[in-house]
Amino acid sequence: GRLNGLIYAVLMAAMIIFASSVITWIPQSVMAGLLIFFGYLMIDDGTRRLLQQLFFPKEDVRGLQYKRLLVNFGVVMTVALVVVFGDMIKAAGVGVFMAVLLFFMTNIKPVMRRRLTGVLHRSLRVRSMEATAVLDREGKQITMLEMEGSLFFGTAERLSTEVQAMSKRTTVLILDLKRVRDIDATGARVLLQIARSTKAQKCDLLLSGAIPMVESVLRSSGMGEVVPLHHWFDDSDQAFEAAEDYVLVRSGIKVTHTSLRLGQTMLAHGLSAEEVKILADYLTTREFPGKSFLFYQGDKGDSLFVAADGVVDIVLLLGNKRQRRLTSFAPGVIFGELALLDAKPRSATASFLGPTNVWELSRTNFDRIAIEHPEIANKILLNLSLSLSERLRTRTREIQAGID
């Protein structure tokens, strides 16, 4: 504390003034040891930790991380040697120069983290079998670039070259800026040039995930005049969903949520007109006039659902009124089927954002179909298997894309 330091200073001053001759009795080796000890205490804690990690590394510190520790240690030692054999002014200059050089070495890496196409990656929106087939065939028209790091004059030009080559082979390009933490005027100018170039090539550019600081820099550079407001998205999933909509519209598939007939749904896929009429007698129709919930996470359930119109969001409630969207189902897609198969509580919450009509097939009615019309029950089970297998394949493709 302060009192401790004051007493120490007073005693040292008294020793030098009144007993300086006694100091000469202290051996030079002891004085050298004291100087070394106090010199060690002057080393900051960060440098000491650096030395400890460098000379006594843990098992998880290896490869590139160990090389970075070695480079930082080299900077410290160089500055220390300049202080010893030169002066503080020179040491400060050398330290600043080496810090700038180290910054460039660390941040000059390519800003593009990963490239995904619509062939291997899909949005959380689960679509009809017809739309899924189109996306399987035309997914190559969508390309998403995940970027990370700092977008400045040292990395922006290389990104521009890569994007120019990709925009010639795609019709919808998504730039995911979620991991971009810093951007300078040059980086913003290059992105603006990319936006103008893709627009000239008839390629739709979508931006997603930009943090407020990055978005502010881009808008001030004029990006908002080239990329319309409806092409800015909060996250990459929303952007990818919009890109899929563009591809489907260009392929002649309607993405507006018109009301479907039962025979157009995945539940009735492969059923004849007569079988569809029979199935309708076992279904319960439920109407929801506006924004509402169909079931909640943890509810007891024993039935599946198919929406005739509207979009169904499957969300995970996280507490504090927060939620995370797991997937989203278009009209005609089967959902909630796990409860029909295993009769366990609902694993997530199903909600509607607007007026929606759904068909419900309970376990009791399905058992009746199995007894009274076994051929229809077999087709329903086949449709459930196809629905689940398609979702599993989609997830597998996404995992494979992440590994690549």
Contacts in CASP RR format, 6 or more apart in sequence:
PFRMAT RR
TARGET T0000
AUTHOR 0000-0000-0000
METHOD contacts of the structure
MODEL  1
GRLNGLIYAVLMAAMIIFASSVITWIPQSVMAGLLIFFGYLMIDDGTRRL
LQQLFFPKEDVRGLQYKRLLVNFGVVMTVALVVVFGDMIKAAGVGVFMAV
LLFFMTNIKPVMRRRLTGVLHRSLRVRSMEATAVLDREGKQITMLEMEGS
LFFGTAERLSTEVQAMSKRTTVLILDLKRVRDIDATGARVLLQIARSTKA
QKCDLLLSGAIPMVESVLRSSGMGEVVPLHHWFDDSDQAFEAAEDYVLVR
SGIKVTHTSLRLGQTMLAHGLSAEEVKILADYLTTREFPGKSFLFYQGDK
GDSLFVAADGVVDIVLLLGNKRQRRLTSFAPGVIFGELALLDAKPRSATA
SFLGPTNVWELSRTNFDRIAIEHPEIANKILLNLSLSLSERLRTRTREIQ
AGID
15 22 0 8 1.000
15 23 0 8 1.000
16 23 0 8 1.000
47 76 0 8 1.000
50 69 0 8 1.000
50 72 0 8 1.000
50 73 0 8 1.000
50 76 0 8 1.000
51 73 0 8 1.000
53 61 0 8 1.000
53 69 0 8 1.000
54 66 0 8 1.000
54 69 0 8 1.000
54 70 0 8 1.000
54 73 0 8 1.000
57 66 0 8 1.000
57 69 0 8 1.000
61 69 0 8 1.000
68 106 0 8 1.000
71 102 0 8 1.000
71 105 0 8 1.000
72 102 0 8 1.000
75 95 0 8 1.000
75 98 0 8 1.000
75 99 0 8 1.000
75 102 0 8 1.000
78 94 0 8 1.000
78 95 0 8 1.000
78 98 0 8 1.000
79 91 0 8 1.000
79 94 0 8 1.000
79 95 0 8 1.000
79 98 0 8 1.000
80 91 0 8 1.000
82 90 0 8 1.000
82 91 0 8 1.000
82 94 0 8 1.000
83 91 0 8 1.000
104 154 0 8 1.000
107 149 0 8 1.000
107 150 0 8 1.000
107 152 0 8 1.000
107 154 0 8 1.000
107 155 0 8 1.000
108 154 0 8 1.000
108 155 0 8 1.000
109 155 0 8 1.000
110 155 0 8 1.000
110 158 0 8 1.000
110 159 0 8 1.000
111 147 0 8 1.000
111 148 0 8 1.000
111 149 0 8 1.000
111 150 0 8 1.000
111 151 0 8 1.000
111 155 0 8 1.000
111 156 0 8 1.000
111 158 0 8 1.000
111 159 0 8 1.000
111 180 0 8 1.000
112 145 0 8 1.000
112 146 0 8 1.000
112 147 0 8 1.000
112 159 0 8 1.000
112 162 0 8 1.000
113 146 0 8 1.000
113 147 0 8 1.000
113 148 0 8 1.000
113 179 0 8 1.000
114 145 0 8 1.000
114 146 0 8 1.000
114 401 0 8 1.000
114 402 0 8 1.000
115 143 0 8 1.000
115 144 0 8 1.000
115 145 0 8 1.000
115 146 0 8 1.000
115 166 0 8 1.000
116 143 0 8 1.000
116 144 0 8 1.000
116 146 0 8 1.000
116 401 0 8 1.000
116 402 0 8 1.000
117 139 0 8 1.000
117 140 0 8 1.000
117 142 0 8 1.000
117 143 0 8 1.000
117 144 0 8 1.000
117 170 0 8 1.000
118 135 0 8 1.000
118 139 0 8 1.000
118 140 0 8 1.000
118 141 0 8 1.000
118 142 0 8 1.000
118 143 0 8 1.000
118 144 0 8 1.000
118 240 0 8 1.000
118 243 0 8 1.000
118 244 0 8 1.000
119 136 0 8 1.000
119 139 0 8 1.000
119 140 0 8 1.000
119 397 0 8 1.000
120 397 0 8 1.000
120 398 0 8 1.000
120 400 0 8 1.000
120 401 0 8 1.000
120 404 0 8 1.000
121 144 0 8 1.000
121 240 0 8 1.000
121 397 0 8 1.000
121 398 0 8 1.000
121 401 0 8 1.000
122 135 0 8 1.000
122 240 0 8 1.000
122 244 0 8 1.000
122 394 0 8 1.000
122 397 0 8 1.000
122 398 0 8 1.000
123 237 0 8 1.000
123 238 0 8 1.000
123 240 0 8 1.000
123 241 0 8 1.000
123 244 0 8 1.000
123 328 0 8 1.000
124 237 0 8 1.000
124 241 0 8 1.000
124 325 0 8 1.000
124 326 0 8 1.000
124 327 0 8 1.000
124 328 0 8 1.000
125 241 0 8 1.000
125 244 0 8 1.000
125 311 0 8 1.000
125 327 0 8 1.000
125 328 0 8 1.000
125 329 0 8 1.000
125 330 0 8 1.000
126 327 0 8 1.000
126 328 0 8 1.000
126 329 0 8 1.000
126 330 0 8 1.000
126 333 0 8 1.000
126 335 0 8 1.000
126 391 0 8 1.000
127 135 0 8 1.000
127 244 0 8 1.000
127 248 0 8 1.000
127 330 0 8 1.000
127 333 0 8 1.000
128 264 0 8 1.000
128 266 0 8 1.000
128 330 0 8 1.000
128 331 0 8 1.000
128 332 0 8 1.000
128 333 0 8 1.000
129 266 0 8 1.000
129 269 0 8 1.000
129 386 0 8 1.000
129 390 0 8 1.000
130 253 0 8 1.000
131 248 0 8 1.000
131 253 0 8 1.000
131 255 0 8 1.000
131 330 0 8 1.000
132 390 0 8 1.000
134 247 0 8 1.000
134 248 0 8 1.000
134 251 0 8 1.000
134 253 0 8 1.000
135 244 0 8 1.000
135 247 0 8 1.000
135 248 0 8 1.000
138 247 0 8 1.000
138 251 0 8 1.000
139 247 0 8 1.000
140 170 0 8 1.000
141 170 0 8 1.000
141 171 0 8 1.000
141 172 0 8 1.000
141 247 0 8 1.000
142 170 0 8 1.000
142 171 0 8 1.000
142 172 0 8 1.000
142 174 0 8 1.000
142 240 0 8 1.000
142 243 0 8 1.000
142 244 0 8 1.000
142 247 0 8 1.000
143 166 0 8 1.000
143 169 0 8 1.000
143 170 0 8 1.000
143 172 0 8 1.000
143 173 0 8 1.000
143 174 0 8 1.000
144 173 0 8 1.000
144 174 0 8 1.000
144 175 0 8 1.000
144 176 0 8 1.000
144 236 0 8 1.000
144 239 0 8 1.000
144 240 0 8 1.000
144 243 0 8 1.000
145 163 0 8 1.000
145 166 0 8 1.000
145 173 0 8 1.000
145 174 0 8 1.000
145 175 0 8 1.000
145 176 0 8 1.000
146 176 0 8 1.000
146 178 0 8 1.000
146 179 0 8 1.000
146 236 0 8 1.000
147 159 0 8 1.000
147 175 0 8 1.000
147 176 0 8 1.000
147 177 0 8 1.000
147 179 0 8 1.000
147 180 0 8 1.000
148 179 0 8 1.000
148 180 0 8 1.000
149 155 0 8 1.000
149 179 0 8 1.000
149 180 0 8 1.000
149 181 0 8 1.000
149 182 0 8 1.000
150 180 0 8 1.000
150 181 0 8 1.000
150 182 0 8 1.000
150 183 0 8 1.000
150 184 0 8 1.000
151 159 0 8 1.000
151 180 0 8 1.000
151 182 0 8 1.000
151 183 0 8 1.000
151 184 0 8 1.000
151 187 0 8 1.000
151 188 0 8 1.000
151 190 0 8 1.000
151 191 0 8 1.000
151 214 0 8 1.000
152 182 0 8 1.000
152 183 0 8 1.000
152 184 0 8 1.000
152 186 0 8 1.000
152 187 0 8 1.000
153 184 0 8 1.000
153 186 0 8 1.000
153 187 0 8 1.000
154 186 0 8 1.000
156 186 0 8 1.000
156 187 0 8 1.000
156 189 0 8 1.000
156 190 0 8 1.000
156 191 0 8 1.000
157 190 0 8 1.000
159 190 0 8 1.000
159 194 0 8 1.000
160 190 0 8 1.000
160 193 0 8 1.000
160 194 0 8 1.000
163 173 0 8 1.000
163 175 0 8 1.000
163 194 0 8 1.000
163 197 0 8 1.000
163 198 0 8 1.000
164 194 0 8 1.000
164 197 0 8 1.000
166 173 0 8 1.000
167 173 0 8 1.000
167 194 0 8 1.000
167 197 0 8 1.000
167 198 0 8 1.000
167 201 0 8 1.000
167 203 0 8 1.000
168 201 0 8 1.000
170 203 0 8 1.000
171 202 0 8 1.000
171 203 0 8 1.000
171 204 0 8 1.000
171 246 0 8 1.000
171 247 0 8 1.000
171 250 0 8 1.000
172 203 0 8 1.000
172 204 0 8 1.000
172 206 0 8 1.000
172 243 0 8 1.000
172 246 0 8 1.000
172 247 0 8 1.000
173 198 0 8 1.000
173 203 0 8 1.000
173 204 0 8 1.000
173 205 0 8 1.000
173 206 0 8 1.000
174 205 0 8 1.000
174 206 0 8 1.000
174 207 0 8 1.000
174 208 0 8 1.000
174 236 0 8 1.000
174 239 0 8 1.000
174 240 0 8 1.000
174 243 0 8 1.000
175 191 0 8 1.000
175 194 0 8 1.000
175 205 0 8 1.000
175 206 0 8 1.000
175 207 0 8 1.000
175 208 0 8 1.000
176 208 0 8 1.000
176 209 0 8 1.000
176 236 0 8 1.000
176 239 0 8 1.000
177 207 0 8 1.000
177 208 0 8 1.000
177 209 0 8 1.000
177 210 0 8 1.000
177 211 0 8 1.000
177 214 0 8 1.000
178 208 0 8 1.000
178 209 0 8 1.000
178 210 0 8 1.000
178 211 0 8 1.000
178 235 0 8 1.000
178 236 0 8 1.000
180 210 0 8 1.000
180 211 0 8 1.000
180 214 0 8 1.000
181 211 0 8 1.000
181 214 0 8 1.000
182 213 0 8 1.000
182 214 0 8 1.000
183 213 0 8 1.000
183 214 0 8 1.000
183 217 0 8 1.000
183 218 0 8 1.000
184 217 0 8 1.000
185 217 0 8 1.000
185 221 0 8 1.000
188 217 0 8 1.000
188 218 0 8 1.000
188 220 0 8 1.000
188 221 0 8 1.000
188 223 0 8 1.000
189 221 0 8 1.000
191 218 0 8 1.000
191 221 0 8 1.000
191 223 0 8 1.000
192 218 0 8 1.000
192 221 0 8 1.000
192 222 0 8 1.000
192 223 0 8 1.000
192 226 0 8 1.000
194 205 0 8 1.000
195 205 0 8 1.000
195 223 0 8 1.000
195 226 0 8 1.000
195 227 0 8 1.000
196 226 0 8 1.000
198 204 0 8 1.000
198 205 0 8 1.000
199 205 0 8 1.000
199 226 0 8 1.000
204 231 0 8 1.000
204 243 0 8 1.000
204 246 0 8 1.000
205 227 0 8 1.000
205 231 0 8 1.000
206 227 0 8 1.000
206 231 0 8 1.000
206 232 0 8 1.000
206 233 0 8 1.000
206 239 0 8 1.000
206 242 0 8 1.000
206 243 0 8 1.000
207 218 0 8 1.000
207 223 0 8 1.000
207 227 0 8 1.000
207 231 0 8 1.000
207 232 0 8 1.000
207 233 0 8 1.000
207 239 0 8 1.000
208 232 0 8 1.000
208 233 0 8 1.000
208 234 0 8 1.000
208 235 0 8 1.000
208 236 0 8 1.000
208 238 0 8 1.000
208 239 0 8 1.000
209 233 0 8 1.000
209 234 0 8 1.000
209 235 0 8 1.000
209 236 0 8 1.000
210 218 0 8 1.000
210 232 0 8 1.000
215 232 0 8 1.000
218 224 0 8 1.000
231 242 0 8 1.000
233 239 0 8 1.000
233 242 0 8 1.000
237 325 0 8 1.000
241 328 0 8 1.000
245 255 0 8 1.000
248 254 0 8 1.000
248 255 0 8 1.000
249 255 0 8 1.000
257 309 0 8 1.000
257 310 0 8 1.000
257 311 0 8 1.000
257 330 0 8 1.000
257 331 0 8 1.000
258 309 0 8 1.000
258 331 0 8 1.000
259 308 0 8 1.000
259 309 0 8 1.000
259 331 0 8 1.000
259 357 0 8 1.000
260 308 0 8 1.000
260 309 0 8 1.000
260 331 0 8 1.000
260 332 0 8 1.000
261 308 0 8 1.000
262 268 0 8 1.000
262 276 0 8 1.000
262 279 0 8 1.000
262 280 0 8 1.000
262 283 0 8 1.000
262 306 0 8 1.000
262 308 0 8 1.000
262 359 0 8 1.000
263 271 0 8 1.000
263 276 0 8 1.000
264 332 0 8 1.000
265 306 0 8 1.000
265 308 0 8 1.000
265 331 0 8 1.000
265 332 0 8 1.000
265 333 0 8 1.000
265 334 0 8 1.000
265 359 0 8 1.000
266 306 0 8 1.000
266 332 0 8 1.000
266 333 0 8 1.000
266 334 0 8 1.000
266 383 0 8 1.000
266 386 0 8 1.000
266 387 0 8 1.000
267 279 0 8 1.000
267 304 0 8 1.000
267 306 0 8 1.000
267 332 0 8 1.000
267 334 0 8 1.000
267 359 0 8 1.000
267 361 0 8 1.000
267 380 0 8 1.000
267 383 0 8 1.000
268 275 0 8 1.000
268 276 0 8 1.000
268 279 0 8 1.000
268 383 0 8 1.000
269 379 0 8 1.000
269 383 0 8 1.000
269 386 0 8 1.000
270 379 0 8 1.000
270 383 0 8 1.000
271 279 0 8 1.000
271 376 0 8 1.000
271 379 0 8 1.000
275 373 0 8 1.000
275 375 0 8 1.000
275 376 0 8 1.000
275 379 0 8 1.000
278 373 0 8 1.000
278 376 0 8 1.000
279 369 0 8 1.000
279 376 0 8 1.000
279 380 0 8 1.000
282 361 0 8 1.000
282 365 0 8 1.000
282 366 0 8 1.000
282 368 0 8 1.000
282 369 0 8 1.000
283 359 0 8 1.000
283 360 0 8 1.000
283 361 0 8 1.000
283 365 0 8 1.000
284 359 0 8 1.000
284 360 0 8 1.000
284 361 0 8 1.000
284 362 0 8 1.000
284 365 0 8 1.000
285 357 0 8 1.000
285 358 0 8 1.000
285 359 0 8 1.000
285 360 0 8 1.000
286 294 0 8 1.000
286 357 0 8 1.000
286 358 0 8 1.000
286 359 0 8 1.000
286 360 0 8 1.000
287 356 0 8 1.000
287 357 0 8 1.000
288 294 0 8 1.000
288 352 0 8 1.000
288 354 0 8 1.000
288 355 0 8 1.000
288 356 0 8 1.000
288 357 0 8 1.000
288 358 0 8 1.000
289 355 0 8 1.000
290 352 0 8 1.000
290 354 0 8 1.000
290 355 0 8 1.000
290 356 0 8 1.000
291 351 0 8 1.000
291 352 0 8 1.000
291 353 0 8 1.000
291 354 0 8 1.000
292 351 0 8 1.000
292 352 0 8 1.000
292 354 0 8 1.000
293 349 0 8 1.000
293 350 0 8 1.000
293 351 0 8 1.000
293 352 0 8 1.000
294 305 0 8 1.000
294 312 0 8 1.000
294 350 0 8 1.000
294 351 0 8 1.000
294 352 0 8 1.000
294 358 0 8 1.000
295 301 0 8 1.000
295 346 0 8 1.000
295 349 0 8 1.000
295 350 0 8 1.000
296 317 0 8 1.000
296 346 0 8 1.000
296 349 0 8 1.000
297 316 0 8 1.000
297 317 0 8 1.000
297 346 0 8 1.000
297 347 0 8 1.000
297 348 0 8 1.000
297 349 0 8 1.000
298 345 0 8 1.000
298 346 0 8 1.000
298 347 0 8 1.000
299 345 0 8 1.000
299 346 0 8 1.000
300 345 0 8 1.000
300 346 0 8 1.000
301 339 0 8 1.000
301 343 0 8 1.000
301 344 0 8 1.000
301 345 0 8 1.000
301 346 0 8 1.000
302 339 0 8 1.000
302 340 0 8 1.000
302 343 0 8 1.000
302 362 0 8 1.000
302 363 0 8 1.000
302 364 0 8 1.000
303 336 0 8 1.000
303 339 0 8 1.000
303 340 0 8 1.000
303 360 0 8 1.000
303 361 0 8 1.000
303 362 0 8 1.000
303 363 0 8 1.000
304 334 0 8 1.000
304 335 0 8 1.000
304 336 0 8 1.000
304 337 0 8 1.000
304 339 0 8 1.000
304 340 0 8 1.000
304 360 0 8 1.000
304 361 0 8 1.000
304 384 0 8 1.000
305 312 0 8 1.000
305 334 0 8 1.000
305 335 0 8 1.000
305 336 0 8 1.000
305 350 0 8 1.000
305 358 0 8 1.000
305 359 0 8 1.000
305 360 0 8 1.000
305 361 0 8 1.000
306 332 0 8 1.000
306 333 0 8 1.000
306 334 0 8 1.000
306 335 0 8 1.000
306 358 0 8 1.000
306 359 0 8 1.000
306 361 0 8 1.000
307 329 0 8 1.000
307 330 0 8 1.000
307 331 0 8 1.000
307 332 0 8 1.000
307 333 0 8 1.000
307 335 0 8 1.000
307 356 0 8 1.000
307 357 0 8 1.000
307 358 0 8 1.000
308 331 0 8 1.000
308 332 0 8 1.000
308 356 0 8 1.000
308 357 0 8 1.000
308 358 0 8 1.000
308 359 0 8 1.000
309 331 0 8 1.000
309 355 0 8 1.000
309 356 0 8 1.000
309 357 0 8 1.000
310 331 0 8 1.000
310 352 0 8 1.000
310 353 0 8 1.000
310 354 0 8 1.000
310 355 0 8 1.000
310 356 0 8 1.000
311 328 0 8 1.000
311 329 0 8 1.000
311 330 0 8 1.000
311 331 0 8 1.000
311 352 0 8 1.000
311 353 0 8 1.000
311 356 0 8 1.000
312 328 0 8 1.000
312 329 0 8 1.000
312 333 0 8 1.000
312 335 0 8 1.000
312 350 0 8 1.000
312 351 0 8 1.000
312 352 0 8 1.000
312 356 0 8 1.000
312 358 0 8 1.000
313 325 0 8 1.000
313 327 0 8 1.000
313 328 0 8 1.000
313 329 0 8 1.000
313 350 0 8 1.000
313 351 0 8 1.000
313 352 0 8 1.000
313 353 0 8 1.000
314 325 0 8 1.000
314 326 0 8 1.000
314 327 0 8 1.000
314 328 0 8 1.000
314 329 0 8 1.000
314 335 0 8 1.000
314 348 0 8 1.000
314 349 0 8 1.000
314 350 0 8 1.000
315 323 0 8 1.000
315 324 0 8 1.000
315 325 0 8 1.000
315 326 0 8 1.000
315 348 0 8 1.000
315 349 0 8 1.000
315 350 0 8 1.000
315 351 0 8 1.000
316 323 0 8 1.000
316 324 0 8 1.000
316 326 0 8 1.000
316 348 0 8 1.000
316 349 0 8 1.000
317 323 0 8 1.000
317 349 0 8 1.000
318 324 0 8 1.000
323 349 0 8 1.000
326 348 0 8 1.000
329 335 0 8 1.000
333 387 0 8 1.000
334 383 0 8 1.000
334 384 0 8 1.000
334 387 0 8 1.000
335 350 0 8 1.000
336 346 0 8 1.000
336 350 0 8 1.000
337 384 0 8 1.000
337 387 0 8 1.000
337 388 0 8 1.000
338 344 0 8 1.000
338 347 0 8 1.000
339 345 0 8 1.000
339 346 0 8 1.000
340 361 0 8 1.000
340 362 0 8 1.000
340 363 0 8 1.000
340 366 0 8 1.000
341 384 0 8 1.000
343 363 0 8 1.000
361 380 0 8 1.000
366 377 0 8 1.000
366 380 0 8 1.000
369 376 0 8 1.000
369 377 0 8 1.000
369 380 0 8 1.000
370 377 0 8 1.000
END
